[in-house]
């Protein structure tokens, strides 16, 4: 029987192919390709296991099933096993059900079945989908299947259960995701060293999950041999295993446990087939403050600035009373596509209060033409107020319409860069913004970004007189947002917290807001993507969006958004947040390099302070107090990959366009907030990396 200690655990979900390494007794086991980049030292482990329920529930059982399929039947076996896994994760007693195949040998496979109690395995074997799978694959088996049973030690129980959305993971034959590497290490310790090994290894695991290249780092114990353990190490990029071996915590662990070894450690690699990649990365809830903790305030708040911010679950129900109290009776309702039906309960409540409504829907991105049409429709209907219920597109369109109703004229009269740039002199008619996505922060900003089909570029109308009368931020309105929208808008929210924080125009107030937004988005975005009905994550992302909007309104943005406006005009079907996410890691790296070069020339202490902010961002997103700016960029890149963010080349950007895009982007208003002036060549390098 092969020693494939096929680590159950790492039961981190991944729909794509993940590469796993299982450790088997080998003379030179554990040798990894060395990497020259220096790595940061991690602190002593922070006892995350004891902080979260002390560890997995004792009755959780991990069963690793290994086998081999006859040549020519690999694809059929993968299809049948994928279907079985999708059904199995919906069983009440199943925490995870992972399907992997050998990296070097596609006929080799492993099933990682994690059960919540001792009775669950028997119940699983009674299901129709299991019996269908068993009878279907039986003739394809090259050898009888074998199994090993383990008890999870790390991470805690809360990080083993997979979300229901994992059952929607695409077939492995779709090849839609980048594989993850999983190294499964089989360890045999000398009798009497078991507890010492667990203590040292748990500390190493707690540090390792904070590495940006690590998606999981699990420790399990063999139920039949208390001296036998398995480490399941899941990496999100090819360089990560070598970089892990350069860390201080790994080297400390290796030296500490060396005398405990009864034999050399062993490993085996697999490629995951189910679930999808994002379902393997669960550690943000482990390394960051658990999402079950309170928001840090009673759950609702009101913040008065130019207008008012109302935040909290269910606060959208207050809209009719607010509009009626303001003495308004005719509203233009601006929504996204199908928004009139989706938010019928809000519209009906307005009608019940005697407020008549006219309607306008906006496509993926608002255009100058949309705003012209909406302004005319509002005038024709005699509207005295504007209400946007939707994402950033609907809110920006409503914001522009409300301003034009008060100021007259055409959008191009007031737009920056491509328009006349005339000042807006009159306050907007009352405008209420109800965001249904968490990302743009438009509900609290003073600008409206519009696309001009004529100019093939996006630009803004901007004035403090355009600030919404009230932002009504109800996280429950975001629950219906699909995963791809959650990803793109959430990445935009994160970007709009990072860019104002590192901006040369930042101030102590925006720093406080932006840092809080970065923290909340970093620990909650994957959770909201995996499970759209995770209310705690939705609340966090809604708050991050508001914090990002407040920050950018007062400290501006940077090169990411400088590019995004231009690229969004060239490729109007591309989601704004996805463009930002594709650029963010590379802009982050380039800014660090450019600031470092500037300091070497000028020795300016102000440059050192700006550089320190990039390190601080890295430490916030990883929640590792010793992280470097480089690791921050790695973490951002891994996040974008997990959320299936395409590179710019997939929208049609080609090298021959780099120079023109860089030139136009350099002149954009958003570029004015960047912490350092980037040359055209540096901007072209970013485009090349992001394409």
Helices and strands as residue ranges (DSSP letters): E 18-23, H 48-51, E 61-68, H 74-88, E 94-102, E 108-115, H 120-124, H 128-137, G 138-140, E 146-154, G 157-159, G 164-168, G 172-174, E 180-188, H 194-208, E 214-222, E 228-235, H 240-244, H 248-257, G 258-260, E 266-274, G 277-279, H 284-287, E 301-304, E 308-311, G 315-318, H 319-325, E 330-336, H 339-342, H 344-352, E 356-362, H 368-380, E 385-390, H 392-407, H 411-414, E 431-435, G 442-444, E 447-452, E 457-462, G 464-466, E 470-473, G 475-478, H 483-502, H 508-530, H 535-555, H 559-570, H 576-602, H 605-622, H 629-642, G 648-651, G 655-657, H 658-666, G 669-673, H 680-690
